[in-house]
Amino acid sequence: MTLPGQFSDPRVLTLFGLLAFSAAVWVALGLRARARRERANSLLERVWHPYETIALTPAEEHAFGQVVSRLSLSSAGRVR
């Protein structure tokens, strides 16, 4: 099937193809950047401040104890 008139030129088809592809990439990158900004904004709401006191759940206390025990110094004076 051939396209009528000036649209049958392969250069015109290539130009339209490149325009469609670049528009799709532009939209996709814009949506990705918007999602990244929204995710970053939502994470900042949960930032802990050093002067803030929060009650930890038993599971969080256990996980914190696990991390601290791994970071504590061994008998040789090195981090385990």
Secondary structure, DSSP 8 states (H G I E B T S, - for coil): ----GGGGSHHHHHHHHHHHHHHHHHHHHHHHHHHHHHHHHHHHTT---TT------HHHHHHHHHHHHHHSB-TTSSB-
